[in-house]
């Protein structure tokens, strides 16, 4: 018996993702688009508001996007479809700029190349709420509309998005600061964005992996240290001639950020979040609440307290940050995976904007990213972090590990006592030295993620090794 769309399609932390030609098929994409169209037509504010449709550089993303656009048009929506691969933040900004009811973005973000995905953006330009995606899931049993040739307008979503970036960041000051920038869009939708933004300026900019490659050259398009070895080598080599060299990396749909210091050291998402928080408060003079997800550094907590800003903690997934940004006065919110959103823009993560803000910081201070991180640690103490991903045979294995941890929680890891246990999202063990060890199952892949933070990197490594040993034993 062939499973129905309603039985196989479930929305995770940000959209529905599945393997192309397995569950991610044209029929299922059309079914989800129809369910979304049905749901949006029930909303009082729908009116004549358009629907924006975008797509990334993955295999068949443009064709899947067209299929979704045709369903939306058949349901009577005025459709604005991107005329080229584009980033998720550019699509989100188009929603806000054009007063759309929302957007569909065909992307699997950082997932392996065999995956694709269907992200929903709401009318505020951020990720769809859990309530909206739940309504879409319930509507999946409905009939699929047929396309009757309704017009689909094509547009370049970069134009308005670039104008917004220039309002938020001093592009000219960056260009004049003597920086040498090496960017890696990882063959993704952010390819060419920085080149376009800095066209005609004196900025010394190189972009790696700009060409479209749906296989991502054999590397998952996630801007984490193991995937950025070429960028690290290039930055380290160029820094010998250009001291203010900065490496930036973006994931497949350019809503996540990674960075590399002039020494070739990877600057992780926690450190980026803290640098941006300091910049927004101390140089831009902005205020508001600070959001961290369950797997994010405790340095964020220390900085929020030092600035007298309210701190919020959420489960993992930017949709939870987005919900707070919609309803509260939020300065910045970030997650471990490199997704960071800031005030006066969108309730959405934006890797390109975060990269520009990092360049603005370096331009303003004349210091390298590594030097800036050291200055923060001199105030708030060292915070070392790492994560390992255990690839499992199926989803049931990761569930068994978590069930074992809940039933028989260890009292120590790597010889360090457990001080407390939290279960906001996964299972997080507080460690006696102020660190922590978190076990959490991926919502889209058969992965068990193990995260750790500690004042000392050797302790992080020992805690992760102990976590791996426990998981493999369970």
N, C-alpha and C positions, 0 to 999 in steps of 0.2 A: 504494500500500500504506500503510495507517494504521500509524504507529509504535506499538509497545507501550510500556506504562508503564516497563518495565525499560530501554528504549532511550532514553527522553527525560528520565528523572528522575535527577538527580544532586544530592547534598548539597554545598553550598558551605561558607563559613566558619561559618555558623550556620543550618543548615536548608536546605530545598529551596524555591526561589522561582521563580515563572514568571508569565507574563502570563495574566490571567483570561480564560477561554473559549478560550485557545489551548492551552497545555499544562496550565494550572491549571484542571482540570475536576473535576466531582464524581466521575467514574469514577477519575481519577488520585488524587484525595485518598483515596478508599476503598481503592485499591490500596496506597498508602503506609501507611494505617492498618492494613491487613491484614498487610502485611510487618512492621510494627512489633509488632503483636500476636503474630505468629508468633515473632518474635525474643524478645520478653519472656517468652513462655510457656516458652521453652527455658532461662530463667535459674532457678537453684535457689532464689533468694530471692523468686521471684514470689509464691508462696503465695496468700493472700487479700488482698494489698495492693491498694488502689484505684489507678485511673488518673485523673488530673486532666485536664480539657479546658477550655481557655480560648480567647478570641478577642478581636480588637481591633475598631476601628470601620470597617474597610475594607468595600468592597462585597461582600456575601454572606458575610462572615467567620462570622457566626452560623450560617448554613446549612451552610457547609463544616464548621464545628466539630461541628454536630449529626450530619452524615454520618460523621465520624471517630468520634464518641462511640458511634453505633449499631454500627459495626464492632467497636469494643472490647467493647461489651456482648454482641454476638453471639459473641464469642470467650470469654465467660465472665468477663470482668473486671467488677468493681464500679466503676462510672463516677461521678465527681463532676464535674459540668459547671457552669461559671460561669453565673450567672443574668443577666449583663450584660457589656458589653465591659469588659475588665480589662487591666492592664499585665502584661507578661511577668514582672517581678519578683514581683508578687502571686501569679501562678500558680506560680512557682518556690518561693515561701515555703509555699504550700499543700502542695506535694509534701513538704517537710520537716515541716511541722506535722502532716500526716495520715499520715505514714509510707507514702506512695504509692510504687509502683515507678517512677513517672515521670509525665511530663505531655506532652500535645500542646497546642501553642499555635498557633492560626491567625493569622498576622501576616506581613507583609512588612516590618515595622520601618520603616526610613527610605526604602524604595524608592518610585518613582513610583506614583501611584494605580492604574494599570492592573495592577500586580503584586499577588499575594498569596503567602503562604508557609506552610510547615509546619515549625515548630520542634519539636524533641524535647528535653525536659528529663529528665535521668537521676534516679536515686533520691536523689542527694545535693543535688538542687535546682539544679543547674547545667546548662550545655549538654551535650548528648550528646557522648561522645568520638568521635574519628574511627573507632575500632574498631567502636563501636555503629552509627554511620551506614553504615559499609561492610557490616555484616551485614544491615542493613535493605535496602540496595541489592541485595544478593545474593538476598534473599528476595522480591523484587518479582515474580517469575514465578509465585508461588503463587495459588491460587484465592481469590476474594473471598467473604468470609462474607456471608450474608444476614441482615438484621435481623429478629429474631423477637419484637420487642416487649418485650425485657428492660428492667427499670426503669433510668432514668437520673436520679440524684439531682441536684438543682440547689442551688447554694449561692453565697453572696457571698464571694469570696476576699479582699475588702478587709478584712474584720473582723480576722482573725488577722494580716494583713500590717500594718495600722495599729498594732496592739498591739506588734508587733516594732519598728516604727519609733520608737515612743515609748520603748522600752527603750534604743535606741541614741542618741537625740538628745533634748536638753532642750527640748521644744516650748514649755514655759511660759517659759523664759528667753528664747527667741526672741520670743515674743509680747509680752514686757514691755520689749524693748530699744529700742522706738521706730523700728523698721524700717518702710519702705514697700516692699512686695514686689509686683512685677508678673510674673505667670507666663504662659507661653504653651505650652499642651499641644499646639498645632498641630493641633487637631481630632482628636487621637488618644486612646488608651486611658487616658492619665493625666488626662483632663479631670475636674475636680472633686476630685482627690485632696487638694490642698493646702487647698482650701476646707473639705473634710470634716475634715481633721486639725486645723485651727485654728478650727473652729466653737466659738463661745462664748468665744473669747479676744479680747484687744484688738488683735491684729495687723491692721495696715492692708494688706489683700491684695486684689488685683484679678487675675482670670483672663481672659485673652483667648482667643478661638477655642475656647470650651468646647463649642459645639454640634457635633453629629455631622455630618460632611460628608465622604463617601467620596472626593470629589475634592480634598479638602484645600485648597479655595479656590485651586486652580491652582498650589500650591507643594508641592514634595516635603517630607514631614514629617521633615526632617533638621535638627537645631538647629545650623546653621552660619550665619555672618554674612550671606551673600547672601539667606537665607530668613527673616531676622528683622528686616527693616527697620521694620515697624510696632512691634515690641517696642522696638527701639532708639530710635525717635522718642518713644514713650510714656515710656520711662525717662528720657531726656534732659529732656523737658518736666516730668515730675514731680519730678525732682531739684532743680529750681529752688526748689521749696517744701519738699522733704523731702531733706536732704543724704544720709541713709542709705537711698537707694533702690537696690534690687537687682532685676535682671531675670533670670528663670530660664526656660529652654525645655527641652522634652522631645520626643523623637521619637515616631513613631507608636505604639510599644508601651511608651514611657516607660522604656526601659532605658538611654537615652543622655541626656547632659546638655549644655547650652550655657548661657552666662551673659553678662550685660551689666552693665558698670560704670555708676555714676551719671553719668559723663560721656558715656555712649552708646557707649563702646568695647566691642567684643566681647571677652570673656574666653575664650580658646580652651581646648580640652580639656587641652593640655599644662600650661597655667597652673593649671587647676582641679586636675589630678592633683598638682601640686607643692604647692598650698595645702592640699589634704587630707592629703598626706603630712606636712607640717609640723604640722598640727593634731593628727593622730593621735599623733604622737611627742611633741610638746612640751606639749600640753594634756591629752590623754587618757592619755599614758604607755604607749601600746601599742608592741609590738615585733614583729619578723618580717621576712621577706624582702620585697623590692620587685620588681615585675615591670613591664617596659615592652615593648611590641611594637616591631617593626623600624622603624616610622615615627614613633616617639615621641621627644620632646625629650631632648637630652643633659643638660638640667638635672636630670632625674630621676637620672641616673647620679651627678652631682656631689653631690646631696643624700643619696643612699643612702650614698655614701662618707663624707660629713661626719658622718652619724649612726652609722656603723659597721654598716650593715645590708647583708646579702647582696643583690646585684642579679642578676636573671634577665632575659634577653632572649629573646623568642619570635617566631615568624612572626606575621603579622597575622591576627587572628581571635580572639575571646574564648575559643573552645574551648581554645586553647593555654594561656591564662591560667588558665582553669577547671581544667585538668588539674593544673597546679602547685598551685593552691589546695587541691585535694583531697588531694594527696600531700605537700605541704610546709607549713611554718609560714609563712604569707604574711600580711603586714600589709596591703598594697594592691597592686593590679595595674590597669594602665590602657592604653588604646589611643588612637590619634589620633582616632578617630571619635567620641569622647565616651563610650565604655563604660568604667566604672570599678567595680571590686569591692573591698570592704573586709572586714577580719577581723571575726569574731564575728557574721556575718550569713549570707551565702550565697557559694558559689564562682561568683558571677554578677554581672554589671553591674546597677546599679540607679540610674537617673536621679533618681528621687524622693528616695532616701536621700542621694545626693550633693548634690542641691539643698538639702536640710535641713541637711547638714553645712556647706555654704557659709554659710547663714543663721546657723548656730551660731557660725561663725568671726567673722562681722561683728558679731554680738551680743556676743561675748566681747571683741572688740578695739575696737569703736567706730570702726573704719576701713572705708573703702569697699574694694570688691574691687580697684580700680585701685591704691589706696595699698598694699594688701597685696602685690600683684604687684611693685610698685616696691621694697618692702622685701626681697623675695626676690632680685630682680635686683641690689640693692646688695651682696648677699652672694655670689651665684653668677654674676654677669655677665648681660648682656642676651642673650636668646634670642628671635629673631623667626622667625615661621613662617607659611607659607601653603601652599595646595594648589590645583591646577586640575584639572578633569575634562575630558578630551577625549572628546566623544561621537563615536563612529565608526560607520561603516556596518554593520560586522559584527564578529564575534569574531576573524576571521582577520586583520584589520588590526592589532589590538593585538598579536597574536602576532608579526607581521612586524616591528613596531617593536622588540620585545624581542629577537628573533633578531638584528636588525641591531646592537643595542647589545652583545650578547654577542660577536658576530663581529668588530665593529670598535669597541671601546670608545674614546670620545673621551679625549683627554689634558687637555682644559680645557673649561670652560663659562663663558661671559660673561667671558672673560679671566682666569679663576681656575683654577689648576692642580688637576688631580685627584690626590689623594694615595693613594687606595686604592679598591678596589672590593669590595663585599660582595654576596652573592647568597642570603642567608637567605630572602628573600621578595621577588621582583622583583629589580631591579638598583639598588644604592645606591652613589653616588659620593661619597667623602669629598673635601672641598674644602679648599684650603690655609689658609683663615681659621678652620678649626674647624667649618665648616658642612657640609651634605650636600645631595645631590639624589637623589631616589628615583623610579624609574619602576616602576609596578606595574599589572597588569591587574586589573580588577574580576572577581570570580568569578561575578557574577549578571547583569551588563549589558554591552553592547558599549562599555565605557569604558576609557580609559587614564588612570590617576591619576598625577599628577606632584606630588611633595611636596618642600618645601625648608625648611631651617632655616639661619640665619646670625645673627651678632651684629647685623647691620644690615638694616633692612627693604628698603632700596633694593637690596641685594645679593640678598635673597630674590626680589624681583621680577625682577631681571636673570637670576638662575639659572632661574627658572620660564619666562621668555621664551625663554631659550636651549634649555631642555628642550622647550618647545612647538615651536620652530623645527626642532629635530632630529627630533621625532616626525612632524611634517608632511612634512619632507623624506624621511623613511624610508618 
